[in-house]
Amino acid sequence: MGNIWAALLALTAPTLSAANDPFLDALYSVTVTSDILYTSAAVQSPAPGTKDLHLDLYEPSGAGVPALKPGFVFLHGGGFNSGTKTNSPMVDLATEYAERGYVAISIDYRLTDDDPPTPGEDYLERVINAVVEDTVSALTWLRANAATYGVDPDRIAVGGYSAGAIAAMYTAYRELGPDAEVQAVMCLAGALYGDESIIDAGDPPVVMIHGTTDTDVEHFYAVDIETAALAVPITCDFYSLTGIGHGIPAQLDQWTENGVTLDIIMHEFFFNQLNLLALSDPQSTVHVDFNNDGLETGSVARPYNALNEALGVLEYPGTVQINGTSPAVTTTETFSGAGMLTQPLTLQVAPVGLSPVQIGAPSARQSPPKNQAGFVSREN
C-alpha cells in the first residue's frame, strides 16, 4: 500500500479529467420538435371552453445516445400571468439536459387570463391548481409516449423557475396519484406558501436554489421547505445565494459552491438521485477526486480522510484504478475495506497524468447504492 499512498500524497490539488459521461456531460446534439399538443384544458376566458396546450420536445441525437433515457418536465416562470415554453431559461435548461442524454419537455400551461375553472379559495390558488393539473397532463403524456422516445417512466424529474417551480413543487408533493409521480425535483426560486406539511416520507428528493434578497418569492419560503424536508426526512440540497434576488437562472453557470458551478451541481444531483448509473454503462465507474489533504468525492468536493471511506460507496467487489501524477511505478495490490466489502478490491496505481480515481465493478454486479447525505459521488 506504500506506493498507493505515495501517489495520493504526491498530488497537490484536486484534479478533474475531461470526461465523457452520459447524463453528466454535454455529449449529444439536440433535436427540437415544437408545438406538440399534450392536452386540452378548461378555461372561462375569453369564453367558456377548452384551450389547447402544447409542449416543445428536446431529444438527444447523434452517436452513442443511450437507448433508455430519463425524462425532465420544465415549467416556465412569469407569475402565473405571463410566460411561455420558449422563455429563455426553459430553452436553456431543456437544451442543457438533452445534451446530456435526457428527453426534456418545456410546456405551456394555463395562465390567469384564461380564468381556469379549477377549485381554490382565491385567484392564486385556482391558477396554481390549474397549472398542477396541466403538469400532471404533461407527465401523463410523457409516460404514454415513453416507448416512442426511449424514456424510462420510472426516472422522470420535474422542475421550474419562479411560478414554474411553485407548480413543480405542488405537483411533486401533493398526493395526486401515479400519473403525477416524479423521482426528483428542481426548485429555482419556488415556494409552497405555507403548505410545507404536504411533504411526506418517501417523497422525491429536491434541489433548491434561492436568493436571499428575492422580493418576488421571498427567501424564507425556501427555508421553510428545507426545514420540512429535513424533518421528514427527505433529501433536500438547498443552495442559498447571499445578496442575489429573483434572477436565479442567470446564476446557474456563474455562482460557485466549493469551486463548482450550480449547473454542474444540479447535473450531479439528478444523476445520483435518479440513479442514472443504471442507464449509462454496465461497466460502471465512480470518479473520486483527491489531493494531498485526503480524498474528495465528486465534482462537489467532500473531504474523505482515508481510502476505505471513499470506497464505502461500493457494496460489491470491483476494481479500483488510481491515476495521478506520481513517481510511483504501476502496481497492483489488494485492499479490503473493513466491514464494507465482501471481497477484495484490486488497486492499480498508474502515473498517467491528472485524472480522477476510478472505482469500477464487474458488469454482473447490482446497481450501486444511492448516495448518502453529505456524499456526492460522480458515477458513469
Secondary structure by P-SEA (a helix, b strand, c coil): caaaaaaaaaccbbbbcccccccccccbbbbbbcccccbbbbbcccccbbbbbbbbbbbbbccccccbbbbbbbbbbccccccccccaaaaaaaaaaaaaccbbbbbcccccccccccccccaaaaaaaaaaaaaaaaaaaaaaacccccccccbbbbcccaaaaaaaaaaacccccccccccccccccccccccccccccccbbbbbbbbcccccccaaaaaaaaaaaaaaccccbbbbbccccccccccccccccccccaaaaaaaaaaaaaccccccccbbbbbbbbccccccccccbbbbcccccccccccbbbbbbbbcccccccbbbbbbccccccbbbbbbbbccccccbbbbbcccccccccccccbbbbcc
